[in-house]
Amino acid sequence: MKKILWLLSVLILSITSCVTTAPETMDAKPEEMKEKSPEENVVKTEIIDVYLPSAVSLSASDGVVDGYIQYEYDEKGNLLSKEELTSEKKLISRLENEVSMDKIMKTQWFRGEENEPGISVVREYDGNNLIKETSLDTKDIAQSISVYEYDDNGNSVKWIVSSGDDVPMMVTEYEYDSDERTKATFYTPLGEMEGYIEYSWIDGKIESEKTYDKDGDMEKSIVYEYAEGNLVGETHYKKTIVSYTIEYDLDEQGNAKTKKHFYRSGNLKAQWDYSYISVKKEVQL
């Protein structure tokens, strides 16, 4: 069972305080009018370089390029488009994002050189949290609906997938230790548990993912390897047997400049080569 979980954006906050001074004729200040220390209201931020993939080339084990991916961003680093190309640079598919207030509101897919419209996804937010995604066909008829629920810390705790006419099909619930996800459990609409994933962490980085069936038997797992805080390898298992491995070669900034996929035998299956652009981001300290 494959789940696409995952979501990556940078939160930018700018808070300006306004201090109200009570009239001199007042003997005492009500609690809501007392002056606060400036330190209580200042949110400290820092401008950092964020590196985003601008181009990827995919090669087979013989080194022959099989295809390319190209990305385009706005000045804030929001993804505007992604194109998949053949080795001859002919367009296979393209997605375009509509961005508003640094949020992707709609994604539209196109196919082939003729830009034939495909499915689209429309998103709704509550503040900074994505709460609903609706997948539409080319006639704008809903095909599936995803609804997300969050805890007080902004962690996603439930993902409900329904059909286009809003009939529940799958429910995923998430558990956390602080902000680290420790478990994802999959249920049928009737509440029957179908399986789960357990996550382990080390020094704030995910160390492993283990997927179990409803009987508690492990089906597959991933073990991650780091060097100086950067991901450099993955070992994928089917039950307890190695299925394949991934190795990353990093640049000076710690970005993966090369990703290599190896068969269980150790022979190279495929290789991805990455190019990056950098954008300035203001992040909260």
C-alpha positions in Angstrom: 0.0 0.0 0.0 1.5 3.2 -1.1 0.7 6.4 0.5 1.7 9.8 -0.6 2.2 11.6 2.5 3.8 14.0 2.3 3.7 18.0 2.2 7.1 21.0 2.2 6.6 24.9 2.7 8.4 27.7 4.8 6.2 29.7 7.2 6.9 33.4 7.2 5.6 35.5 10.1 6.0 39.2 10.7 4.4 40.5 13.9 4.4 44.2 14.7 3.3 45.2 18.2 1.4 48.3 19.1 1.8 49.6 22.7 -1.1 51.6 24.1 -0.3 54.2 26.8 -3.0 54.9 29.4 -3.9 58.6 30.1 -2.0 60.3 32.9 -5.2 60.8 34.9 -5.6 57.0 35.4 -4.4 55.7 38.7 -3.8 52.2 37.5 -3.7 50.4 34.1 -6.1 47.6 33.3 -4.4 44.3 32.5 -5.1 44.6 28.8 -3.5 48.1 28.7 -0.3 47.3 30.5 2.8 47.8 28.5 4.7 44.7 27.4 8.4 44.3 27.1 9.4 44.6 23.4 11.2 41.2 23.7 7.8 39.5 24.3 6.5 40.6 20.9 9.5 40.3 18.7 9.7 37.3 16.4 13.3 36.8 15.4 13.9 35.7 11.8 16.8 35.0 9.6 17.3 35.1 5.8 18.7 31.9 4.5 19.5 30.3 1.1 17.1 27.6 0.1 18.2 25.3 -2.7 15.5 24.0 -5.1 16.0 21.5 -8.0 15.9 23.2 -11.3 16.7 20.3 -13.6 17.0 16.5 -13.3 18.4 14.0 -15.8 17.6 10.3 -15.6 20.1 7.8 -17.0 20.0 4.0 -17.3 22.8 1.8 -16.1 24.7 2.2 -19.3 24.8 6.0 -18.8 22.5 6.8 -21.7 20.0 9.6 -20.7 16.4 8.4 -20.7 14.7 11.6 -19.9 14.7 15.0 -18.1 12.6 16.9 -15.6 12.6 20.7 -15.5 11.2 23.0 -12.8 10.2 26.6 -12.7 9.6 28.7 -9.6 8.5 32.2 -8.7 10.8 34.6 -6.8 9.7 33.2 -3.5 10.5 29.6 -4.4 6.9 28.5 -5.0 6.8 25.8 -7.7 5.0 27.1 -10.8 5.6 24.3 -13.3 7.2 20.9 -13.8 7.9 19.3 -17.1 8.9 15.7 -17.9 10.7 15.3 -21.2 12.1 12.4 -23.3 15.8 12.0 -24.0 15.1 14.0 -27.2 13.6 16.8 -25.1 10.0 16.1 -26.3 7.3 16.9 -23.7 5.7 13.9 -22.0 3.7 15.7 -19.3 3.6 19.1 -17.6 2.0 20.4 -14.4 1.2 24.0 -13.7 0.4 25.4 -10.3 -1.7 28.5 -9.5 -0.1 30.2 -6.4 -1.8 32.7 -4.1 -0.3 34.0 -0.9 2.5 31.5 -1.1 0.0 28.6 -1.3 -0.6 26.3 -4.2 -4.3 26.7 -4.9 -4.7 24.5 -8.0 -2.5 22.0 -9.9 -3.3 21.2 -13.5 -1.7 18.4 -15.5 -1.2 18.3 -19.3 -0.1 15.4 -21.5 2.2 15.4 -24.5 3.4 17.9 -27.0 -0.2 19.0 -27.7 -0.7 19.9 -24.0 -3.8 17.8 -23.7 -5.5 18.7 -20.4 -5.5 16.0 -17.8 -6.7 15.9 -14.2 -6.5 18.8 -11.8 -6.4 19.2 -8.1 -8.0 22.2 -6.2 -6.9 22.9 -2.6 -8.5 24.7 0.3 -6.6 26.0 3.4 -7.4 27.0 7.0 -4.7 29.5 7.8 -1.5 27.7 6.9 -3.0 24.2 7.0 -4.2 22.4 3.9 -7.6 21.0 4.8 -9.1 19.8 1.5 -7.9 18.6 -1.9 -10.4 17.8 -4.7 -9.3 15.8 -7.8 -11.2 16.7 -10.9 -11.4 15.2 -14.4 -11.2 17.2 -17.6 -14.9 18.0 -17.3 -14.4 19.3 -13.8 -16.2 16.4 -12.2 -14.9 15.4 -8.8 -13.0 12.1 -8.8 -11.7 12.0 -5.3 -11.7 14.2 -2.2 -9.0 14.3 0.5 -9.8 16.0 3.9 -7.1 16.6 6.5 -7.4 17.3 10.2 -4.7 18.8 12.5 -3.7 19.0 16.2 -3.0 22.2 18.1 0.6 22.0 17.0 -0.3 22.0 13.3 0.5 18.3 12.8 -1.8 16.3 10.5 -3.6 13.7 12.6 -6.2 12.4 10.1 -6.4 12.0 6.3 -9.8 10.9 4.9 -10.0 9.9 1.2 -13.5 9.9 -0.3 -14.9 9.2 -3.8 -16.0 12.1 -5.9 -19.5 11.9 -4.5 -18.0 12.1 -1.0 -18.3 8.5 0.0 -15.4 7.6 2.4 -12.9 5.0 1.0 -9.9 5.2 3.3 -8.9 6.8 6.6 -5.3 7.3 7.8 -4.6 8.4 11.4 -1.2 9.7 12.5 0.5 9.7 16.0 3.3 12.0 17.1 6.0 12.4 19.8 6.3 16.2 19.9 6.4 17.0 16.2 8.0 13.7 15.1 5.5 11.3 13.4 5.7 7.9 15.1 2.9 6.0 13.5 0.4 6.0 10.6 -2.5 3.6 10.8 -4.8 2.7 7.9 -8.5 2.0 8.3 -11.4 1.1 6.1 -14.5 3.4 6.2 -16.0 0.9 8.7 -13.1 1.4 11.1 -11.3 -1.9 10.4 -7.6 -1.6 10.7 -5.8 -2.6 7.4 -2.2 -2.0 8.4 0.2 0.6 9.8 3.7 2.3 9.4 6.0 2.9 12.4 8.6 5.6 12.2 11.7 5.9 14.3 13.9 9.1 14.6 17.4 10.0 15.6 18.7 13.5 16.3 15.6 15.0 14.7 15.9 12.9 11.5 13.9 9.9 10.4 15.9 6.7 10.9 13.5 4.1 9.6 10.0 3.3 8.3 8.4 -0.1 8.9 5.2 -1.1 7.2 3.0 -3.9 8.8 -0.1 -5.6 7.6 -3.3 -5.9 9.8 -1.9 -8.9 11.5 1.2 -7.1 12.6 3.5 -8.9 10.1 6.2 -6.6 8.6 5.8 -6.2 4.8 8.5 -3.8 4.0 10.8 -1.3 5.5 13.3 1.6 4.8 16.4 2.4 6.7 18.0 5.8 6.2 21.7 6.7 6.5 23.1 10.1 7.3 26.5 11.8 7.2 27.0 15.1 8.9 23.3 15.5 9.2 22.6 14.9 5.5 20.8 11.9 3.9 23.4 9.8 2.0 21.7 6.4 1.7 18.5 4.3 1.8 18.1 0.5 2.2 14.8 -0.8 1.1 13.6 -4.2 2.4 10.8 -6.6 1.4 10.1 -8.2 4.7 13.7 -8.9 6.0 15.4 -9.2 2.6 17.1 -6.3 0.9 15.1 -5.2 -2.2 17.2 -2.3 -3.4 19.4 0.5 -2.2 19.7 4.2 -2.9 22.9 6.3 -2.6 23.2 10.1 -2.7 26.3 12.1 -3.7 26.2 15.5 -2.1 27.4 19.0 -3.1 29.1 21.5 -0.8 25.7 22.6 0.5 24.5 19.1 1.3 22.1 18.8 -1.6 22.0 15.6 -3.6 23.8 16.2 -6.9 23.5 12.5 -7.8 21.0 9.8 -6.8 21.9 6.2 -7.7 19.5 3.2 -7.5 21.1 -0.2 -7.1 19.6 -3.7 -7.5 20.0 -6.1 -4.6 22.9 -7.6 -6.4 24.7 -4.2 -6.2 24.4 -3.5 -10.0 23.4 0.0 -11.0 19.8 0.3 -12.2 19.3 4.0 -12.7 20.9 7.4 -11.9 19.5 10.9 -11.4 21.6 14.0 -11.7 20.4 17.2 -10.2 20.9 20.9 -10.8 19.8 23.6 -8.3 18.8 27.2 -7.9 18.8 29.1 -4.7 16.2 31.6 -3.3 16.3 33.8 -0.2 13.8 32.7 2.4 13.0 34.4 5.7 12.5 31.8 8.4 11.6 32.1 12.1 14.4 31.2 14.5 
